[in-house]
Amino acid sequence: RVTGRPLVATFAALIFAVHPMRHEVVAWVSGTTESLWSVFFFAALLAYLKSREVHRVRWMGVSGIFYAAALLSKETAIVFPAVVFAHAWIYGERVAGEKQRGVWRRLSGALLVALAYAPLALLYLVVRVHVLHGFSHALSRMSLPTFALTLPSILFFYVKQWLLPLRMSVFYDTESWSHFSVQHVLLPLLGVALVATVVWLFRRKLGTREVAFAVACILIPLAPVLDLAVLPPGELAHDRYFYVPGFGAALLVSLAFEKLASGIVVWRLPQRWLLATLALLMLLCCDTANAVRYWANDNVLYTHSYGIAPKNFIVRANYARQLIIQGD
């Protein structure tokens, strides 16, 4: 629906499915909220895309129903209208017999489409605030300078986990930083900037609109978990937080791999694309199988976690508990 290109869709779906960062959502029962709200998120998105083609009011109504279900599954779904706004603004809306609308007309049109979801979001917010006596509650005190110094390392964590998913764990040594550090602030910032620069430089070759929408699908669903003050200390970053944002990341990688889709055809598929896809899938499947086996039981889980994140106090406490149970 987004690109109109079957190879891009196939590759993106495969990578989204088997990437090792999914291990926590699949293996941990409490992580199923991520996959649950993502079902309704994608259903709402598909219904919205359908509304751009036929029966606008009907399909927008269907999209609204799925959006409500997503909200009841997890509060992160509140950002869905922002994704719709991004798509409507990036792609615009070509009216029969008219040229592509200008920037400001596209902007106002996108805003009107996104506002269609406002009543549902408002109703949810009213109920949530009433029940919880507030939308959210800070679990740690984090000043603005500390947030600014910590954010680069958190963003780089997700970039690194997606591009080099080698050491999966339920917990990581992600700490807040109140002072400037070359290792924990400057280098992560440069790493994120480098990836952003590469994406920017190749945006036209990959498809400007598709790249823009993919980036929006990464940043918008990720935004709620970048409010670091509402996350418990020791849990500033988790693989499960990147579940839905992984859709945007998978789309970006898929757009890059599509450039291999030329030359000899095998089984009605471009040979170079097919071989590269199979090779990458094999590597990711092996990493995923390795990541999932650490969830066999609490002892295996926290022994492994201690090896990955020995400074994380949650890991240390749970690992100590397993040692006590064993009489060690």
N, C-alpha and C positions, 0 to 999 in steps of 0.2 A: 504493500500500500504506500509506503514512503518513497521508495526508489523506483518501483515498477520493474526491477531487475531480479529475476529468479536466482541467479548465482549469488548475488549479494545477500538476498534473504536467506538462502540455504546456509551459506557459510556463517552468517551472523547467528542464526538459530542454533547451529551446531556448537559454535564457540560458547554461546551463552549457556548451553546445556551442560557442557563437560568441563568448563573451566574449574580448576582446583579451588578457587575462592568460594565455590558453592558448597564446600564440604560442611560448613557449620550449619547452614540452612537445612541440609538434607539429613545429617546425622544426629542433630540435636533437636528434640521435640519442641523446645521453646523457640527455636529458630524458624519454625514453620509459619509464623506470622508473616515473615518476609515473602515466602512463596505464595501465601494465601492472598495478601493484598496485591501482589504483583499480578495474579490472575485477573482480579477485578480492574486493576490499573490498565492492563493491556486490552481487556475487553472494552473498557470505556474509551480507550484511545482508538481502537478499531471502529467502534460505533461512531465516534466523532469523524474519523476519516471517511466513513461511509456516508455521513451526512453531507459531506462536501460534494457528493456525486448525485444522490437521489434522496427524496423524501426527507428533507432537512429537519423538519420539526420532529418527525417520528424517530429518526436515528439519534438526534440530540437528546430526546427523552430517554431512549435506551442507554445512551452514554451516561446520563445523569443517574439512572438507577444503579449502574455498575459503579459509578463514583461514590454513591452513598454506601454501597457494600464495601468498597475499599476503605472508606473512612471508618466503618465499624470494625474493620479488620486490624487496622493500625493507623495511628495518627499521622504518620509520614505521608499518607495519601492526600493530605490537605494541599500539597503542592501541585496536584494534577492540573488545575486550571492554568497554572503558570506554564506547564508543558504545552497545553492547547494554545495558549497565547503565543508561545515561541513558534510553534508550527504555523499558525495562521499568519504570523508576521513574516516569517521567513519565506513561506511558499505563496502567500497572498491568495487571491481568489480571482481567477479570470472569468469575467462575465461574458456570456455569449455575445459576440458582435462588438466587444470593447477591447481596447488594449489593456495590458497589465496595469493595474492601479498604481498610483504613486506611493511614495514612502509613507506620507502622513495618512493617506486614505487607508493603506494597508494597516497602519498602526491603530487607527480608530476602529477599523473592522475587526482586527484581532482582539482588541480590548472588549468589544461588544460580545464576541463569541465567548471569551473567557468569563465575562460577567454572567453568562447564562447559568454558570455553576455556583454563583454567589449565594443564592438562597440556601442551598444544601450546606455549603461551607459555614454560613452564618448560623444555621440551626444546629449544626454539629458543635460549633464553638460555644454557643449558649449552653447547651446541655453539658459539655465537657467542663466548662468553667464552673457551672453550678455543682456538678458532682465532685470535682477535684479541688474546688475553691481556688481556681486559677488554671490557666492552660498548661503550665508546667512549673516545676519548682527546682531551683538551682540546687545541685548536690555538692557543689564546690564553689569556693570564692575565687573568681578569676578576673583580674583587672584587664582593662583594654590592652595595655602594653604586653601583659602575659599572653593574652589571646593572640595578639599579632605575632609574637615571637614563637608561639607554639604551632600556629596554623601551617607554616611551611612544612614542618616535619610530618604533620598529619596528612596533608595533601600528597607529599612524596611517598608516604607509606602506601597509599592506594595506587599510585602510579607504579611503584615497584612491585607490589603484589600482583598487579594485573599483567605487567610485562615480564616479570621474572618470578613466577609462582613456585618457588623452590622449597621454602621452609614454612609450611602451614602449621598453625597452632590455634588453640581456642583463645589464648591471650598473647599479648606482645608487650615489649618494654616501650610503651608510649607514655612519655611523661610531659608535663607542662614545663615551660621554660620561662623564667622571669628575667633572665639576663641573656645578652647577645652571646652567641657561640658560633664559631665557624662550622663545627661539625654538625650541630643540631639545628641551626638556623640558616646560615649562609649557604651551605652545600645543598640542603634540601630545596631551598628557594631557587638556586641555580638549576637544579635538576628538573623541577617543575617548569621553570622558564624555558629550558631547552626543549622539553616535549611540546610545550605550547608553541614555541617558535617553529618547530618542524611541522606541526599540524597547520599552522598559518601559512607557511611557505608552500605546502603541497595542497592547499585547499582547492585551488582551481583545477588541478589535475585529478583530484578525487571527486570533485563536485562541490561547488561552494555551498549550495543550499543543504545538501546531505550532510556535509561536514558540520555546518552550523547547527543543524538539528541534532546531530549526534552529540556534539559538545553540550548543547542545552539539556539533553537527556542524561548526561553525566552529572552536570553541576546542579540542576534543579532538584532531583530526588536526593542528592547528596547533601544539599544545604541544611536540612534539619539536624543532621548528626554533626554538622560543623559548629553548632551551638554548643561548644564544649562545656559550658558551665552546667548544663543539665545532665551531663554524663558523669557517672561515678568515677572517682579517682582510680586509675589503673585500667579503665575501660574506655579510653578516649578514641580507640580505633578497633574495629572488628571486621573480619572478612564479610560477615553477614550484612554489614551496613552498605556494602557495595553491590548487593544483589540486583536491585532494579537499575542503579546507575551502570551496571555491567552491560545493559542493553545498548547504551550509547557507545560504550567502549568496544563492544562486539561489532557494532555497525561501522565504527572507524576502521578497525582492523580489516573488516570485510571489504570495505571500499578500496583499501590498499591492495588486498589480495586479488581483487578483480582485474588489476592491471596485468596479471599473469594469464588472463583468459584470452589467449590468442595462439595461433599455430595449429599443431596437429590435434585432431579430435579423437578421443577414445571413449567409447560408450556414450556418445553424444555429449561429451564434456571435454573442455580444453585440457590437453594432457598435462601441461605445466601447472595449471590451476589445480587439477585433480591430485597430482603427486604432492604438491606443496600442502594442500589441504589435508590429505591423509597423513603426511608426516607430522604436521602440527597437531592433528587430532590424537595421534598415537602418543606423542609426548605429553599432551595435556591429560589424556586418560590415565597414563601411568602415574603422573603427579597426583591426580584425583584419587586413584586407588590407594596410593601411599598416604595421602592426607586422611582418608576415611578410616584406615586401619587403626589410627591412634585413638579412635572413639570406641574401641572395643570394651573398655571398662574404665572406671575412675582412676585406677592405679596406672594403667598405660597412658591415659590422657594427661594426668598431671605430672607424671615422670617425664613425658615428652615435653610438656609445656615448660617445665622447669629448665630443661635444656635449651629451649628457645628464648624464654623470658625469665631469667633467674632473678631479676630485680623487681619484678611485678609482685606486690605484696599479696594479691589474691592468689596467685600461683603458689607462692611460698607457703601460705596458710593451708591450702588444699593439699599440697605435696606433703607438708608436715603431717597432716591428718592421715594420709595414706601410709606414711612411715610408722605412725603410732599404731594403726590397725595391724600392721605387719609385725609389731613388736620391735621395730628397729629404732 
